Amino acid sequence: MVPVRPENAYQARLLRMLRDDGPRSRVELGDAVGLSRSRLIAEVDRLVELGLVETAGPAASRGGRRSSLLRVARTVHFAGVVIGTDRLTVAVTDGELNVLAELREPADIRSGPGPVVARAGELVGKLRAELGLAQLTGVGVGLPGPVAFREGTPIASGALPGWHGFPVRDTLGAELGCPTLVDNDANVMALGEQHAGIGRTFDDFLYVKLGTAIGCGLMLRGAPHRGATSGAGDIAHLRLADDGPGCACGEAGCLEAYCGEAGLVAAALDAARSGRSPALADRLATIGTLTMADVAGAAAGGDPAVQAVVRDAARRLGQVLVGLVSFVNPGIVIIGGAPNGLGHTLLAEIRAVVYRRSAPLTTGTMPIVLSDLGERAGVVGAARLISEQAFAAE
């Protein structure tokens, strides 16, 4: 069954307004869209006939006869899937992209695309069954690496070994029986911020994703900017030093080698082995390895050597952002995915570098902030991704 879509641009605009702003009266919709009363009634009635819009109770009185509120129909549901390097997150939302149910579980992306995508489909199916849904309107997917957006396939990347060219979109869409779109996870998270986060009031912003893999989502004029070949925002392997630490891509000195979780852990290991961090040296002697949680804990506990590692990584990211904000001139920079306990330390150093080294015209009114959506940015953004297609005119 192919989900119904709006038939013209007016219907599409009305649906998107109801998705973004929640239930509204016919009068409010008419004022916002600029349609005549008769045309508005015709378009809304048609959306109701199509099963995309329904009545949601009486609207507030504006004098005279009381009108009713309209909302996206309760039969409209989207799924958001975020495939991380070490976990799967799936959620089902209503037509306004409110999360109704969510599941997370560990996953190893190195096991290959077949098992991981199949498991993602199983988890979505589980949520659909729990909610009693016969059909999903669509599914959006975020992947931790470059994606050929038109084809719905990942592109060769160190973060996705063995995934190049795998038909993620077509495979998951066939399993779930609904339209599916796939994009880079940073773009998806930027969409989540646009819909429900700090980015909601900005048409132009940067979303920087930290974590195992580094990425950047660019929102320009209210829409994701993917570039000519879907490569825009791929900042992870910008080279910062010819003699820098080795990176998973095979090169050295990449931004991700300094700022990704593996890079931070490697630098902390060096501090432990050299004796510069006695606390981590003891931890290493006890368990034989270090984790990102150990690094964050040591930094939060005041370990000067580990704090220096974190500040150095943040300064390098700040140097990259100086170039980005000077070129793009965003209204805000949002930092997401910061390791637990390190967000404010990273943010302080990033701000110091960017504000010191950028032109006042570019950064004078530009905030640099931490995301307040956390992991939910991904699944909400993935649902937003597919809703853009579902709520577009046929």
Disulfide bonds with the S-S distance in Angstrom:
none
